[in-house]
Amino acid sequence: MGVMLAMTNMASLLAQDADTLFVHVGGGCFDAFPRSLVVSEETDAKGTLTLTLADSSEMIYKKEEFDSVSYTGPALPRLASFKFNNKFNDEMPWDVEALFRADDAMNQRILLDVPTITKYLTPSFKTDTEGAVVYVGDEVQESKESRHRFTEDIVYATSLPGCRLARMTEDNVCVMGHYGKDYTVSVDFMTERTTDVPRIEIDVDGGRDITSRSTYRHAKFYLYGNGVYEDMEDSVWIKGRGNSSWSWPKKPYRLKFDEKVSPFGLKKGKSWVLLSNYQTNSMMSNAIGMKAARLAGTKGANHIIPVDLYLNGQYRGSYNFTEKVGIGNNSIDIDEENGGVLLELDQYYDETYKFYSDIYYLPTNVKDPNLSEEPFKADAAERLKAIKNDFNSFCISVNKKTGYEYKMDVDAFARFMMVNDLILNFELGHPKSTYLYNEHIGDITSKWVFGPVWDLDWGYGYENYGRYYQGGSTTSLFSKDSNFGNGTRFFRNLLYNSDLTKKNYYRVWYYFMQESYQELIDYIQDYFDYANPSFLNNAELWRDGYYYEYYLEDIRSWLEERTTWIMNHIEVYDLSEPEPQPYDDVQEVYSNPEECIIVGGEVLSIFAPVPQHIDIRNAAGILILSLDVEAGTTTVQLEPGIYLINNKKILVR
């Protein structure tokens, strides 16, 4: 019957009524043959149909293999639209619609001019025929999902499912291909046409320098997109930022606009950051790590745009423009007035409102909201107490292995850990610059969510070796003991104290390596090609930026060694099994905000938002234990069996 092939450069053939022979093979499927390709058709005494084609080949259908022959059939399905939507291509500042250009009856060329650093893109498309399918080669394509690297032309083909069309190739060979049209998609990347990265000019009122991390200065802000991004002009407030990085000659800065803006087409927000990347060979570290975070689907993953910065008319070097981590719709979009909070685990311990957790002794800063300002100032002490109680309850359950998975977003944690492990980011161990948030403190159903990933320029082996991509690729993220920092034990327990977290961690790693790793590796070259002019500018001022092309292979080799080592040591799970849910034997009891959640398992765990009385009865309804629990986590050792608590059945193994 032949093999279905996706063909390019087909001769000009068009299936039309009366000019095409349709062999119906059942189930609404057929093989179509333009009459110009059919030399003869014969049906023998057994009902076998033989078609001799123009290249002297034969198509043979036994009687039981086809239903009928006709000379009419459906029109060829076509693409009605094709575009790259920035919603599904997060590095694009705007949508790009296709320009269709006809080459011949069977093949159209689609041209797109795309502003993006990565060469991997996810198209959105529609056909003009209900039920039509789109292919690349023999692979079915899903609009808004299927992703490809567009450094070369890619042929998309429309077809009706199970239907084939005979075509003649340039080599005069008849083949069976998709019953539809071919569309050759050609992408022109705007980043390849420019010789410079965007330029940001900040002119501070009075020409004053930025000397403080606490005091903003007013300035004019100019963004020149250099043919890739839209230009922008606005007023801005600027101050210094960072901890150790602020002490270096090349300073990082924080920007705050009076109104929400969307530079580089990013999601609108008021607060943004200019990262200085002063450490030698560090100018690609955040770009690679944040790309991995976006590919892995971490919460609030940042974008990195390379820019040349001019402050008060003076060139200051190559910088990364990115979102500021915080509660805001361009970072963590939660409602701080409704109990939302962003915590930073950080040894610098430098926020006004902060505490050390009772378990693990983690330095915990309330990053957002600012409890010193209205409308939070009046009840700041109460809010801090509630935050501390909720986080302490979580830490206690992690330490005791008692249902802590219920209190966190397990999938988000797995993705967060995967990225930090990939780049060997020991910041978690100190801990430093480590973020997690909760949408509603005090709501017992609200979970802790880890992210965004941040502060990546001490990864890739730099922490241990003082050089990037030169060592540590086969080092465990938890290799440093508690003398290094309290974060190591906390994150080790979070990951390894539960089969649920371990399986989710393996799942994230498995699919990242299958679907996203190659894109990350290719992005290294894509980013360098675009940013290298800025690197060279930076080298003239700060001496770092020359010869980065010679480090690219070191980066790729280090990541290859790192991922190989991790996949050889990770605990493997059967992903064909249904995704485990936290506590199949859990009965959740919260008919009102003051009730608690009871979790079964090896022990009974009680998560209580407020102090309350609990009666525990056996399966026969006999009271066996009556106790008063405090707010937080309480564990109770019970013999294995079924118990009744608040009229709910709880299983203790």
Buried (B, 14 or more C-beta within 10 A) or exposed (E): EEEBBBBBBBBEBBBBEEEBBBBBBEEEBBBBBBEEBBEEBEEEEEEBBEBBBBBEBEBEBEEEBBBEBEEEBBEBBBBEBBBBBBEBBBBBBEBBEBEBEEBBBBBBBBEBEBBBBBBBBBBBBEBEBEEBBBBBEEEEBEBEEBBBBBEEEBBBBBBBEBBBBBBBBEEEEBBBBBBBBBBBBBBEBBBEEBEBBBBBBBBBEEEEEBEEBEEBBEBEBBBBBBEBBBEBEBEBBBBBBBBEBBEEEBBBBBBBBEEEBEBBBBBEBBBBBBBBBBBBBBBBBBBBBBBBBBBBBBBBBBBBBBBBBBBBEEBBBBBBBBBBBBBBEBBBBBEBEEBBBBBBBBBEEEBEBBBEBBBBEBBBBBBBBBBEEEEBEEEBEEBBEBBBBBBBBBBBBBBBBBBBBBBBBBBBBBBBBBBBBBBBBBBBBBBBBBBBBBBBBBBBEBBBBBBBBBBBBBBBBBBBEEBBBBBBBEBEBBEBEEEEBBBBBBBBBBBBBBEBBBBBBBBBBBBBBEEBBEBBBBBBBBBBBBBBBBBBBBBEBBEBBEEBEEBBEBBBEBBEBBBEBBEEEBEEBEEEEEEBEBBEEBBBBBEEEEBBBBBBBEBBBBBBBBEBEBEBBBEEEEEEBEEEBEBBBBBBEBEEEEBBBBEEEBBBE
